[in-house]
Amino acid sequence: MRLGLSQSTSSLRIIALAILLFAIAGCGNSSIVGKWRMSGSDATVWEFKTNGAVLLGNVSGRYRFGDQDRIKIETPFATTVYVVRISSEQLVLQEPGGSKLEFTRISETQR
């Protein structure tokens, strides 16, 4: 009985680890989390939260990462897919074949 319990516990740990890894992979790029100020604008701030929520100025929405460095942002007004490039302080969102939005991270001391 002890051997069966040990194998069962080991199997459960492997399954739990696999679920955790898939959940982490599904979360997308966590480096986007935080507040970003749009270049050329003193007022427009986009805030990406860990739970997939996004605040674009005063408009709430949802975001989700896809493949090929893409992010989908859905608001009550529109759904837009961007190619995303993120560094520690810069965020660039570009519509495939279209316009580009550039942002600078707002540090904790600026909030």
Backbone bond lengths (Angstrom), bond angles and torsions (degrees), N, CA, C in turn:
res aa  C-N    CA-C-N  psi(-1)  N-CA   C-N-CA  omega(-1)  CA-C   N-CA-C  phi
1 M - - - 1.451 - - 1.518 110.61 -
2 R 1.304 118.02 -40.56 1.459 121.80 -179.67 1.520 111.45 -61.91
3 L 1.329 117.26 -40.44 1.459 121.41 179.75 1.528 109.87 -64.11
4 G 1.310 117.90 -42.51 1.469 122.12 178.64 1.514 111.69 -63.07
5 L 1.321 117.23 -41.03 1.462 121.99 178.95 1.522 110.70 -65.04
6 S 1.338 116.95 -40.72 1.451 121.57 179.00 1.524 111.02 -64.18
7 Q 1.329 116.85 -43.56 1.469 120.40 178.25 1.524 110.41 -65.00
8 S 1.316 116.73 -39.38 1.460 121.61 179.82 1.530 110.24 -64.45
9 T 1.325 117.30 -44.58 1.457 122.09 178.74 1.523 110.94 -62.75
10 S 1.323 116.03 -42.18 1.457 120.76 178.52 1.521 110.95 -62.94
11 S 1.324 117.51 -43.08 1.463 121.86 178.49 1.521 111.09 -63.22
12 L 1.322 116.71 -41.19 1.465 120.36 178.44 1.529 111.21 -64.02
13 R 1.315 117.16 -38.60 1.467 120.55 178.05 1.523 110.98 -64.14
14 I 1.321 117.08 -41.31 1.469 121.28 179.38 1.528 109.78 -64.76
15 I 1.320 117.28 -43.51 1.464 121.25 179.38 1.531 109.94 -64.11
16 A 1.331 117.25 -44.24 1.469 120.82 179.40 1.532 111.26 -62.03
17 L 1.325 116.90 -41.09 1.463 121.11 178.44 1.527 110.59 -64.36
18 A 1.318 117.19 -42.15 1.473 120.57 178.62 1.526 111.03 -62.39
19 I 1.332 117.58 -43.44 1.466 121.40 178.10 1.521 110.26 -62.20
20 L 1.320 117.67 -43.88 1.464 121.69 178.62 1.525 111.41 -60.65
21 L 1.328 117.18 -43.89 1.464 120.51 179.72 1.521 111.43 -63.84
22 F 1.334 117.90 -40.91 1.466 120.29 177.58 1.521 110.80 -66.21
23 A 1.329 117.45 -38.58 1.470 120.55 178.57 1.523 111.01 -64.38
24 I 1.324 116.94 -42.53 1.459 120.57 178.50 1.523 110.21 -64.69
25 A 1.312 117.13 -44.27 1.473 120.69 179.89 1.520 110.98 -63.41
26 G 1.313 118.09 -33.64 1.454 121.25 -179.54 1.509 114.05 -75.34
27 C 1.318 117.70 -12.84 1.458 120.62 -177.82 1.521 112.63 -75.31
28 G 1.311 118.61 -17.08 1.454 120.42 179.51 1.510 111.94 84.67
29 N 1.295 114.41 -154.06 1.456 121.51 -173.86 1.520 109.94 -92.10
30 S 1.314 117.79 104.48 1.464 121.20 -176.58 1.519 112.91 -70.52
31 S 1.331 118.83 -11.84 1.463 119.75 -179.82 1.524 111.97 -70.82
32 I 1.318 118.50 -9.50 1.462 120.83 177.85 1.525 111.14 -81.81
33 V 1.321 117.34 -17.78 1.461 121.59 -176.30 1.527 109.76 -62.22
34 G 1.320 114.86 130.24 1.456 121.44 179.20 1.518 110.77 135.47
35 K 1.331 114.76 -169.65 1.466 120.98 -178.97 1.519 109.54 -105.06
36 W 1.337 114.73 138.45 1.463 122.39 -177.79 1.521 109.41 -131.08
37 R 1.342 117.09 131.61 1.465 121.93 177.42 1.522 109.00 -97.99
38 M 1.339 115.48 129.18 1.456 120.47 179.59 1.529 109.56 -68.71
39 S 1.324 116.58 135.36 1.460 121.71 179.75 1.524 109.57 -61.01
40 G 1.332 114.49 140.10 1.458 119.92 178.48 1.509 113.99 78.68
41 S 1.311 117.32 10.00 1.458 120.80 -178.72 1.524 109.75 -140.30
42 D 1.327 115.90 127.83 1.463 119.30 178.23 1.527 112.10 -82.09
43 A 1.332 117.47 -21.42 1.461 119.64 -171.22 1.528 114.80 -104.33
44 T 1.318 118.36 -27.56 1.461 119.78 -171.52 1.522 111.16 -81.60
45 V 1.322 115.49 112.34 1.463 122.46 178.45 1.519 108.16 -122.08
46 W 1.325 115.80 131.67 1.458 122.19 173.56 1.516 107.17 -107.45
47 E 1.326 116.62 132.11 1.464 121.04 178.60 1.520 109.81 -120.04
48 F 1.339 115.13 120.54 1.459 122.12 177.35 1.523 108.27 -101.05
49 K 1.329 116.51 128.02 1.465 121.50 -178.30 1.523 110.11 -106.74
50 T 1.322 115.92 161.00 1.465 121.25 -176.50 1.521 113.08 -65.70
51 N 1.328 118.23 -24.48 1.463 121.69 -176.66 1.530 113.57 -87.17
52 G 1.347 117.83 8.39 1.461 121.11 179.44 1.519 113.89 91.39
53 A 1.314 116.91 1.31 1.464 120.62 176.58 1.520 109.43 -84.54
54 V 1.320 115.40 149.34 1.456 121.10 176.61 1.521 107.83 -138.07
55 L 1.321 115.84 143.03 1.453 122.46 176.19 1.519 106.89 -118.48
56 L 1.326 116.96 114.93 1.465 123.13 -178.37 1.518 107.29 -105.17
57 G 1.333 116.16 94.77 1.459 119.20 -170.62 1.514 107.14 67.71
58 N 1.352 116.58 -111.33 1.468 119.61 176.46 1.531 112.07 -115.06
59 V 1.338 117.61 17.40 1.465 123.11 179.33 1.531 109.39 -104.15
60 S 1.324 116.18 124.33 1.462 121.26 179.17 1.514 110.38 -86.61
61 G 1.330 115.38 147.93 1.450 120.60 177.71 1.511 111.02 -159.58
62 R 1.324 115.00 -167.42 1.467 122.56 178.99 1.513 108.14 -131.34
63 Y 1.331 116.01 150.47 1.460 120.15 174.68 1.516 109.46 -131.54
64 R 1.342 113.72 154.18 1.461 120.14 178.69 1.520 107.83 -152.39
65 F 1.330 116.35 136.16 1.453 121.33 177.38 1.516 110.03 -83.62
66 G 1.325 115.49 142.33 1.455 121.92 175.39 1.516 109.05 -116.40
67 D 1.307 115.84 -158.86 1.459 119.52 178.75 1.531 109.80 -89.39
68 Q 1.301 116.66 172.43 1.461 124.66 178.03 1.529 112.13 54.72
69 D 1.340 117.03 44.10 1.465 122.86 177.08 1.525 113.00 56.34
70 R 1.307 116.81 41.14 1.454 120.77 -179.21 1.528 110.54 -110.47
71 I 1.332 114.37 149.68 1.456 121.61 174.28 1.527 107.50 -132.18
72 K 1.319 115.04 137.35 1.465 121.37 178.63 1.518 107.30 -108.94
73 I 1.343 116.10 125.12 1.453 121.30 179.44 1.524 107.67 -116.89
74 E 1.330 115.07 122.82 1.463 121.53 -179.14 1.521 109.78 -114.79
75 T 1.330 116.32 127.43 1.460 122.79 173.87 1.527 107.24 -125.04
76 P 1.329 118.17 172.81 1.469 119.12 176.24 1.535 112.49 -62.23
77 F 1.330 116.99 -18.01 1.459 120.96 -174.35 1.517 114.08 -100.08
78 A 1.333 117.94 -27.49 1.465 120.30 -175.50 1.523 110.49 -163.93
79 T 1.326 114.84 160.25 1.457 122.79 170.13 1.518 106.12 -122.20
80 T 1.333 116.18 125.21 1.456 120.87 -176.60 1.522 109.67 -130.38
81 V 1.318 115.98 139.92 1.463 122.13 175.38 1.519 107.53 -109.29
82 Y 1.325 115.30 131.42 1.460 121.87 179.74 1.524 109.78 -123.75
83 V 1.318 116.08 152.62 1.455 121.77 163.63 1.522 103.90 -84.78
84 V 1.324 117.29 131.29 1.463 120.96 -173.76 1.524 110.78 -114.90
85 R 1.330 115.44 137.05 1.467 122.43 172.04 1.524 106.77 -129.70
86 I 1.333 115.31 126.95 1.463 120.60 -176.29 1.518 109.20 -128.42
87 S 1.325 115.16 130.87 1.464 120.80 166.08 1.521 105.55 -119.69
88 S 1.299 117.47 -175.68 1.465 119.04 -175.66 1.528 112.47 -61.37
89 E 1.329 117.77 -33.37 1.465 120.58 -175.52 1.522 114.44 -120.59
90 Q 1.331 118.09 -8.04 1.465 121.84 -176.16 1.527 110.77 -124.05
91 L 1.321 115.61 141.19 1.452 123.62 175.71 1.523 107.45 -130.69
92 V 1.324 116.79 127.67 1.460 121.57 176.66 1.524 107.67 -123.69
93 L 1.337 115.79 126.09 1.452 122.84 175.98 1.522 106.75 -117.11
94 Q 1.328 116.70 123.11 1.457 119.99 -179.21 1.516 109.87 -129.48
95 E 1.340 114.75 128.13 1.454 118.67 174.10 1.523 107.38 -68.72
96 P 1.340 117.96 136.15 1.469 119.18 179.32 1.530 110.46 -54.05
97 G 1.321 115.98 116.82 1.457 121.35 -178.81 1.513 113.85 71.59
98 G 1.330 117.23 17.90 1.468 119.15 -175.05 1.510 114.16 -137.02
99 S 1.318 114.21 -150.11 1.460 121.22 -173.56 1.530 112.34 -70.68
100 K 1.337 114.12 160.74 1.464 121.50 -177.08 1.522 108.89 -123.81
101 L 1.333 115.81 136.19 1.460 122.67 174.31 1.516 108.19 -113.89
102 E 1.330 116.82 131.13 1.462 121.41 -179.69 1.521 109.16 -118.33
103 F 1.340 115.09 139.16 1.455 121.83 -176.60 1.525 110.11 -133.27
104 T 1.324 114.76 155.54 1.462 122.36 172.49 1.518 107.55 -120.23
105 R 1.345 115.98 134.73 1.461 120.09 -179.70 1.524 110.58 -63.77
106 I 1.322 116.15 137.95 1.456 121.89 174.01 1.516 106.62 -91.34
107 S 1.311 116.98 118.53 1.472 120.36 -177.81 1.523 110.19 -74.57
108 E 1.324 115.18 164.42 1.476 121.64 179.80 1.515 111.36 -55.08
109 T 1.333 118.40 -37.69 1.463 121.43 -176.65 1.525 111.87 -72.08
110 Q 1.341 118.12 -22.38 1.465 121.61 179.21 1.508 112.68 -85.67
111 R 1.339 118.31 -12.71 1.468 120.86 -175.13 1.464 111.98 -74.86
